Structure formats: C-alpha cells, structure tokens
Amino acid sequence: MEFLKSSPKWIRQPKEVKIDGQKVIVTTEKGTDLWARTYYGFQNDNAPVFQIETSEKYFSFIVKTEFESSCRFDQCGVVMYLNSDNWFKASIEYEDDKIQRLGSVVTNHGYSDWATTDISSDIKHMWYRFSRRESDYCIENSEDGIHYKQMRIFHMWEGSGKITYGIYACSPTEGSYQATFSSMQITDCQWKSDSDWKI
C-alpha cells in the first residue's frame, strides 16, 4: 500500500511543499526542530510532520530520503509523532562538510535520547524502514533500498494503541534546503519475530 493513498495529514504544514506524483518535496524553514529537554534543557516542537493514523499492530513503513542539507543539524527522515511529549524520529543530521550523524531520537514522557553514528557528509540520500510489533518498534537504514541495517529497537510507552507516523524535515539553525521523500510504501512487518530467529 502506498503511503500517499492513506490520506496523510500535516502537523505544522511548511510554507513551501510540493506533492508531485509519488514524491513529497519540503523546503525547510530555519529554527524548526523536534527535541525535548534532555541535556540542552529546552523543548523545541515546531518541525513540520506529515503522517497517517493507524491501529495496525504489525507493519513496516519504507521511505527514501534525498537532501541537500548544508547547515548544522539540518535533518529529514521518519517520524512517529504522538504528541509533544511522546514521539520518535530517525534521520541524518548535518554537522559539517566532513561528517553528519545518522541517528534516532526516542522521546518518552517528555524526555529525548539521541543515538548516533558518524557518516560521511558526501552521503545525500538514505532509505529507512520503520517497523511495528504492538508497542515495540524497530528502525533500519539502507543506502540502496535493498540491504538494511538495524539502527535500534525501542519501546514507546504511549505507543500500544492507535499511532500516527510518517515523514518530517527541519532546520534547527539557519538552514533552508529541499528534502525529497519518495518510494513510500507500507508493507507486512519486515521485522522478524523471536520464532523467525530460531534454528
């Protein structure tokens, strides 16, 4: 099933956005971000989010991101935004012309974490696969859309029932760039269960 046929809705629609066939192209606005309290002390909750609602307990959501980010913390990727205190995001955050950070943030009850790994700033596209098993979730990434690597498994305390998930893009500092989302699809859950791993 295609994501765009599931009637996604905006939270904080950006001023510049184009939905062209199977693509969503967002021009980010400076000072937009998602972060809650931890370490920095502040809460920033103004990034544009485009997502659908579901009660389905087992599925995977796949999307390709392409970006020309150039300012620190510019980012775009997958999001599950339940409310300002409970959400998840996975993306590449630009640091400088040498490195950027492939990572994910899980926010439970108003506090965010941030798990990252450094990658080259030459990388300008990434695929993500977001999977659900009841209130547990898995996020994976891929550079070719075929071979995926696990980034993390996590639990959402408020994510056991109906949820909302989709895509986001933002520029926490002075940046503004185009983020393109394509190949968005919803499939059967690709995250193996315990029984799948047994030999």
VEXDREN-2710 file (C-alpha; in Angstrom, 1 decimal):
% VEXDREN-2710
k/r/px/py/pz
1/MET/0.0/0.0/0.0
2/GLU/1.3/3.5/-0.8
3/PHE/1.7/6.0/2.0
4/LEU/0.2/8.9/0.0
5/LYS/-3.0/7.0/-0.7
6/SER/-3.6/6.7/3.0
7/SER/-4.6/10.4/3.4
8/PRO/-1.7/11.7/5.4
9/LYS/-2.2/15.0/7.3
10/TRP/0.1/17.8/8.2
11/ILE/1.1/18.9/11.7
12/ARG/2.6/22.4/11.1
13/GLN/2.5/22.4/7.3
14/PRO/5.6/24.1/5.8
15/LYS/5.2/27.2/3.8
16/GLU/6.8/25.5/0.8
17/VAL/5.8/22.0/-0.1
18/LYS/5.1/20.1/-3.3
19/ILE/3.5/16.8/-3.7
20/ASP/4.4/15.6/-7.2
21/GLY/3.1/12.1/-8.1
22/GLN/4.8/9.8/-5.7
23/LYS/7.1/12.5/-4.1
24/VAL/6.9/15.0/-1.3
25/ILE/9.3/17.9/-1.6
26/VAL/9.7/20.1/1.5
27/THR/11.7/23.3/1.7
28/THR/12.7/23.6/5.3
29/GLU/12.4/26.8/7.5
30/LYS/15.1/27.9/9.9
31/GLY/14.6/27.4/13.6
32/THR/12.4/24.3/13.2
33/ASP/13.2/21.1/15.2
34/LEU/11.9/18.3/17.4
35/TRP/13.7/17.9/20.8
36/ALA/12.5/17.5/24.4
37/ARG/14.5/18.7/27.4
38/THR/17.4/16.2/27.8
39/TYR/20.9/17.8/28.2
40/TYR/20.0/21.0/26.4
41/GLY/17.2/21.8/28.8
42/PHE/14.9/23.2/26.1
43/GLN/11.9/21.8/24.2
44/ASN/11.6/22.6/20.5
45/ASP/8.4/21.3/19.0
46/ASN/7.8/23.1/15.7
47/ALA/9.0/20.8/12.9
48/PRO/6.6/20.0/10.0
49/VAL/5.3/16.4/10.2
50/PHE/3.3/14.6/7.5
51/GLN/1.7/11.4/8.8
52/ILE/-1.1/8.9/8.8
53/GLU/-3.1/7.3/11.6
54/THR/-3.3/3.5/12.1
55/SER/-4.4/0.9/14.7
56/GLU/-2.5/-1.8/12.8
57/LYS/-0.1/-3.6/15.2
58/TYR/2.2/-5.2/12.7
59/PHE/3.6/-3.4/9.6
60/SER/6.6/-1.7/8.1
61/PHE/6.9/1.7/6.5
62/ILE/9.6/2.3/3.9
63/VAL/10.8/5.7/2.5
64/LYS/13.7/7.1/0.6
65/THR/15.0/10.5/1.6
66/GLU/17.2/12.8/-0.6
67/PHE/18.6/16.0/0.8
68/GLU/21.0/18.9/0.1
69/SER/21.5/20.0/3.7
70/SER/24.3/22.3/4.4
71/CYS/23.7/23.9/7.9
72/ARG/24.3/22.3/11.2
73/PHE/21.5/19.9/12.4
74/ASP/19.6/20.1/9.1
75/GLN/17.7/16.8/9.0
76/CYS/14.9/14.8/7.4
77/GLY/13.5/11.3/7.9
78/VAL/10.9/9.1/9.5
79/VAL/8.8/10.2/12.4
80/MET/6.1/8.8/14.8
81/TYR/4.6/11.9/16.4
82/LEU/2.0/11.0/19.0
83/ASN/2.1/14.3/20.9
84/SER/4.7/16.8/22.1
85/ASP/5.9/14.5/24.9
86/ASN/5.9/11.2/23.1
87/TRP/7.5/10.8/19.7
88/PHE/10.3/9.1/17.6
89/LYS/12.4/10.3/14.7
90/ALA/15.2/8.9/12.6
91/SER/17.3/10.9/10.2
92/ILE/20.7/12.1/9.1
93/GLU/21.7/15.4/10.8
94/TYR/24.3/17.5/9.0
95/GLU/27.3/18.5/11.1
96/ASP/29.9/20.0/8.7
97/ASP/31.4/19.3/5.3
98/LYS/33.1/16.2/6.6
99/ILE/30.6/14.4/8.8
100/GLN/27.0/14.1/9.5
101/ARG/25.2/11.9/12.1
102/LEU/22.9/9.0/11.2
103/GLY/20.8/8.6/14.2
104/SER/17.4/8.3/16.0
105/VAL/15.6/10.0/18.9
106/VAL/13.1/8.4/21.2
107/THR/11.1/10.7/23.4
108/ASN/9.0/9.1/26.2
109/HIS/7.1/11.2/28.6
110/GLY/8.8/14.4/27.7
111/TYR/12.5/13.4/27.6
112/SER/14.5/12.7/24.5
113/ASP/17.6/10.5/23.9
114/TRP/19.8/10.6/20.8
115/ALA/21.7/7.5/19.4
116/THR/24.0/8.3/16.6
117/THR/26.9/7.2/14.4
118/ASP/29.1/9.4/12.2
119/ILE/28.9/9.0/8.5
120/SER/30.4/11.0/5.5
121/SER/28.8/14.2/4.5
122/ASP/29.1/13.0/0.9
123/ILE/26.0/10.8/1.5
124/LYS/23.0/12.7/0.2
125/HIS/20.3/10.0/0.3
126/MET/19.1/7.3/2.7
127/TRP/16.3/4.7/2.9
128/TYR/14.6/4.0/6.2
129/ARG/12.4/1.1/7.2
130/PHE/10.2/1.7/10.3
131/SER/8.5/-1.5/11.7
132/ARG/6.0/-2.1/14.5
133/ARG/5.3/-5.0/16.7
134/GLU/2.5/-3.9/19.1
135/SER/4.2/-1.3/21.3
136/ASP/7.7/-2.2/20.3
137/TYR/9.4/-0.7/17.2
138/CYS/12.5/-1.2/15.0
139/ILE/14.2/1.3/12.7
140/GLU/16.6/0.3/10.0
141/ASN/18.5/2.2/7.3
142/SER/19.8/1.3/3.8
143/GLU/21.9/3.1/1.1
144/ASP/20.3/1.1/-1.7
145/GLY/16.8/0.3/-0.5
146/ILE/17.6/-3.5/-0.5
147/HIS/20.1/-4.2/2.2
148/TYR/19.0/-2.8/5.6
149/LYS/21.0/-2.4/8.8
150/GLN/19.4/-2.2/12.2
151/MET/19.7/1.2/14.0
152/ARG/17.8/0.4/17.1
153/ILE/14.9/-1.4/18.8
154/PHE/12.8/0.6/21.2
155/HIS/9.6/0.7/23.2
156/MET/7.0/3.5/23.2
157/TRP/5.1/3.8/26.5
158/GLU/2.2/5.5/24.7
159/GLY/2.5/3.6/21.5
160/SER/0.4/0.5/22.2
161/GLY/-2.8/1.6/20.6
162/LYS/-3.6/3.9/17.7
163/ILE/-0.5/5.7/16.5
164/THR/0.5/8.3/13.8
165/TYR/3.6/8.1/11.7
166/GLY/5.2/9.4/8.6
167/ILE/7.9/11.9/7.5
168/TYR/9.4/15.2/8.7
169/ALA/12.1/17.7/7.7
170/CYS/13.6/20.7/9.6
171/SER/16.4/23.1/10.0
172/PRO/17.1/23.9/13.7
173/THR/19.7/26.6/13.0
174/GLU/19.9/29.0/10.0
175/GLY/19.4/26.4/7.2
176/SER/16.9/26.1/4.5
177/TYR/17.1/23.3/2.0
178/GLN/15.0/20.8/-0.1
179/ALA/14.2/17.4/1.4
180/THR/12.6/14.9/-1.0
181/PHE/10.7/11.8/0.1
182/SER/9.9/9.1/-2.4
183/SER/9.2/5.3/-2.7
184/MET/6.9/5.5/0.3
185/GLN/5.2/2.2/1.0
186/ILE/3.5/0.3/3.8
187/THR/4.1/-3.5/3.9
188/ASP/3.7/-6.5/6.1
189/CYS/6.0/-6.3/9.0
190/GLN/9.6/-7.0/7.9
191/TRP/10.9/-7.1/11.5
192/LYS/11.4/-10.8/12.4
193/SER/9.8/-12.2/15.5
194/ASP/11.6/-14.5/18.0
195/SER/10.2/-17.6/16.3
196/ASP/11.7/-16.4/13.0
197/TRP/15.2/-16.4/14.5
198/LYS/15.0/-19.9/15.9
199/ILE/17.1/-22.5/14.1
END
